[in-house]
Amino acid sequence: MLDLYGTRIVFKLKEVRTGKGLSQNELARLCEMSLTNIRKYEQGKMKSIPFDTLALFCKVLDCEPGDLFVRVVEAA
């Protein structure tokens, strides 16, 4: 999550994953990642996401990169 002048970018991995009916365990298995890393991405504890990881999430979840992010503007 990036905060720049009242704007945040939120990674919506959990929302997209649950919308596809996948558990964290299933996503971890399909992405060949640890469950711990999936949880960190979903909890916003990762500082960045490599493009190859983003592409992998998109492939497994059958979505576009823009489906995984939302810009939130905070009220002033």
C-alpha positions in Angstrom: 0.0 0.0 0.0 1.5 3.3 -1.1 0.4 6.6 0.5 1.2 9.7 -1.5 -0.6 12.9 -0.6 -3.7 11.2 0.6 -3.8 8.6 -2.2 -3.3 4.9 -1.5 -2.8 2.0 -3.9 -4.4 -1.1 -2.5 -3.5 -4.6 -3.8 -6.8 -6.6 -4.0 -5.4 -10.1 -4.2 -7.8 -11.5 -1.5 -10.9 -10.0 -3.1 -9.9 -11.4 -6.6 -8.9 -14.8 -5.1 -12.1 -15.2 -3.1 -14.1 -14.1 -6.2 -12.6 -17.0 -8.1 -13.4 -19.4 -5.3 -9.8 -20.2 -4.4 -8.4 -20.7 -0.9 -5.1 -19.2 0.1 -3.7 -22.8 0.1 -4.9 -23.4 -3.4 -3.5 -20.1 -4.7 -0.1 -20.8 -3.0 0.0 -24.3 -4.6 -1.0 -23.0 -8.1 1.6 -20.2 -7.8 4.3 -22.5 -6.3 4.6 -20.0 -3.4 4.5 -20.4 0.3 1.3 -19.8 2.1 3.2 -17.3 4.3 4.0 -15.2 1.2 0.4 -15.3 -0.1 -0.8 -14.1 3.4 1.8 -11.3 3.4 0.6 -10.1 0.0 -3.0 -10.2 1.1 -2.3 -8.4 4.4 -0.4 -5.6 2.6 2.9 -6.5 4.4 4.9 -6.7 1.1 6.7 -3.4 0.1 6.7 -4.3 -3.6 5.5 -6.9 -6.0 7.8 -8.1 -8.8 6.3 -8.0 -12.3 6.9 -11.7 -12.8 4.9 -12.4 -9.6 2.1 -10.1 -10.7 2.0 -11.9 -14.1 1.8 -15.2 -12.3 -1.1 -14.0 -10.1 -2.9 -12.8 -13.3 -2.3 -16.1 -15.1 -3.5 -18.2 -12.2 -6.5 -15.9 -11.4 -7.3 -15.3 -15.1 -7.4 -11.5 -14.6 -5.6 -8.3 -15.7 -3.1 -6.4 -13.5 -5.6 -3.6 -13.2 -8.1 -6.0 -11.6 -5.7 -6.5 -8.7 -5.2 -2.8 -7.8 -7.4 0.1 -6.7 -6.6 3.7 -6.0 -8.2 5.1 -2.9 -8.3 8.8 -2.4 -8.6 9.9 1.2 -10.9 12.8 2.0 -9.0 16.0 2.9 
